[in-house]
Amino acid sequence: GTRQWIDAWAASEKKINVVNFPWTDPRGDNQFWPTWLNYARQHLRTDHHIQLDADEILHEEDYPAVLRAASNGSTLFCHRLNFWRDPQHLIPEGHCCGTKVLRIAPANKPIPSDYPYGPAEETVKAAVDSEIRIFHYGFLREREAFFRKAKEVQRIWVNSYDPRLAAAERFEGRWSEMPGVTGWEQNLVPYAGTHPQAIHQWLIERE
């Protein structure tokens, strides 16, 4: 429902510029993501930008740092918190999703996604670490929505479907707690911090 939600928002917010990427039905193409992101970036109406995926959100405490980065023309790595199973646990470092992601840069600079991207090498070299956090909630989606998205993403990236996810989809309990679903589910990192206000109700609905 992301597109429908964005269209409704854009109808009342003139700052939003909805761009349609020419769909190529990619299969086994992990460069599709940064190609698509940089297509969108080229249609920006600003000198600086921050890139978030649809299942990511900023914490309101970090808004001032984001605005300073924009005014300073900074290129920054952000710290991504990848939640797994529930809002109190994170995926352990070095597994599944990266925690250091380049998401803030001048609008005229190409950016990578979660994979190396040749055109963005100079942008990566110019980036410095920051304390800006990106909260990644994609693995907390409702069951049906999660597997629908997982199949699509894996088709795009590797043109296959992980058999562990296929088994988890059939698992009768909470799929993320199925023994062996990841190999690291017993090493989750506790999270005791706050969550962005904008996500509170969404999290409550998934308890």
N, C-alpha and C positions, 0 to 999 in steps of 0.2 A: 503493500500500500504506500510505499515511499513516494512514488511519482504522483499519485493522486493527492497526497498530503502537500507536497511541494507546489503543485499547480494551484491548490486552494490558497496556500500562503502567498504565492506570487501574485495572485489576483488582488490582494490587498496591500502588498509591500513592493513599492517601486524599485527598491534596491536589488531585488532578486532578478537575475537574468537566467531564464531557463534555456539550456542549450541541449539540442538533440544530437547525440553522437551517431554517426552512420554505423548501424549494427552490421557486424561481419560474421556473426554466429561463430565466435572463436572456439577452437578445440585444442587442448594441449598447448596453450600459448600463455606463458607466464609474463610475457611482455605486454599483453593486452591491457592490464591494469594501469601501468604508468603511461602507456600511449593514450588511453582514454582520459586519465587525469590531466595530462598536459594539453590535450585538446580543449578540455574545459578551461584550464588556466589561461589559454590564449584569448578567451572571451571575457576576461575580467575587466572591470571598469575602474580598478584601483591600481596603485603602484606596488602594493604589498599584499600578501595573502597567507592564510593558514588553510591547510587541507585536512578535512576530517572525513572518514568513511561514515556511512549512514548508521552504523552501530557504535559510533564513538561520540563522546561528548566532553566538553571542557567543564572544569570546576569554576564556579563563579569567583572563587578566591584567586584564580589565575588570570582573570580578565585584565587587570592592570598590567601584568607582565606581557601579555599578548599585545596590548596597545603600545607599550613602550617599544617592543620589538618592531612594530610597524612604523613608528615614528623615527626609529633609529636605523631603519633599513637592514635589520639583522637577519641572518640566516641561522636557524636554530634547530637543534635536535630537541625533541620533547620526550618525556618519560611516559611510556604507555603502561597502564595497569590492565592486564588481561584477566578478567574474572572468569572463574570456572565453577560450576555447580551451584554457587550462591554468591550473594554480594559480600560475603566474609572470607572468600578464598581466591587466591591468585594462582595462575599457572606458574610453576617454578621457572626460574631464569634458565634460558637456553633451550626451552622446549616450545614447540608449536608456533608461538608468535613472538616476534622481537619486542623488546621493551624500549629500545632506543631508536626513535623514528624521526626522520627529517620531515617536518611538516610546515615550517614557517620560513618564507623566503621572499625576495623581491619577485614581483609578478612577471618580470622578464626573464627569469631563470627557470630552466626545466627542473623538475623535481622527481625523485624516485618514489616508488611505493615500497612494498616490503621485499622486493627483489632488487638486485643490482640493475641499474638502467644506464646504459652507456652515455646518452646525451646529458645526464645529470651528474656526471663524475665531478665536474668542477664545482657544482653547487655543494656536493657532499664534502669536498675538500675545504670549502669556505665555512661550513657549518660549525657551530660551537655548542656545547652542552647548555641546557637550561633546566630550570626546575618546573617548567610548565608541564602539567600532567594531562594525559589523554586517557579517559576512562572508556575501556572497550568492553561492551556488554553483549557482544554477539553470541556468546556461548550460553547466555541466560535466556535466550529466546524461548517462547513456547515450543513444545516438542515438534509439532507439525511444521511450524515455520522454520525451525532450526534445520531439520533434515531437508526441507525443500531448498533452502539456501545452500546447504552443504553439497548437495548433488550438483547444483548449477555451478558453484565455484570450482569444484573439483573437475567438472567437465571442461571448464574454461582453462584451468591451470594445467591439468595432467591428463585430461580425457579419460578418466577412470573414476571409480568410486571405492574408497578404502573399505576393505572387507570388515574391518573393526567397526566402522560406522554402520555398515549394513547389519551387522549383528546387534549393535546397540539400538538400532531402529526397531528391532524385533523384541528387545529386552522388555520384560513386563514392569520392572521397577523404574526408578529414575535412570535414564539412559547414561548420564554422566558418571554414575556410580557402578556401572557394570564392570566386574573384574576384568582387567586387561584391556579396557577400552582405549587407554593411552599408553600404559606402561609407567606412567608417572603420577597417576591419580592419587597415590598414597603419599605423595610429597608436596601436596598443595601448600602454599604459603599463606598463613593467616593474615587477614587485613582488618585492622581495627579503626581505620580512618573514616572520615565522613565521605558522603557521596554528593554529587551535584544536586542542588535543589530540584532542578528540572526533571530528574530521573526518579525522585522519591515515589511518586504514585505508581509509576511503571513497575518498580521493584516490589511494592506492596501487592500489586495484582498478581505477581508471580511467586508469592510465598507459598 
